Amino acid sequence: MNIPFETRSLRMAEAHLFEVQAPEADVGRILEAVAAIDPLAMTPAYDSNAFVSAPGTERYRPREGAVAGVEEAVRQRPGVVSITFETVEGAEVAARIVEAVFEVHSYQEPVIRITTLLTARSKGLDQSANPHRWWNTTGDWKGQA
């Protein structure tokens, strides 16, 4: 069991970390369905927090019971990403998220993994002058989208 704790700057809260593998075309639809249940907020100042990996190649072979039918060759599907996000809202919300992802995912058997862990949540201390924060450096990536 994870035991939440606090430091001067952060509180460590128990959360569910989701990993969903999906074709790139599914990402927007999946995150929209999730956000309808949980805004994926880190603090009141930030929501819609998720990470989408670079695309990779998924391997699988349809067998008996697959909607696509039985195939002997292993399929290789490029353009599959891993979407990760977390919620601190508990098991009931996690269950609703799983169901929502299943409903909008394009796969018969979507890859959905959940890990229970501790995650950092800022206490909102004033960091406006911290020289290491992105807004105080020349590395601002906002305009590079």
PyMOL commands that set and color helices and strands:
alter all, ss='L'
color gray80, all
select helices_A, chain A and resi 24-35+91-104+134-136+142-144
alter helices_A, ss='H'
color red, helices_A
select strands_A, chain A and resi 5-6+10-23+51-52+56-60+75-87+111-122
alter strands_A, ss='S'
color yellow, strands_A
deselect
rebuild
show_as cartoon
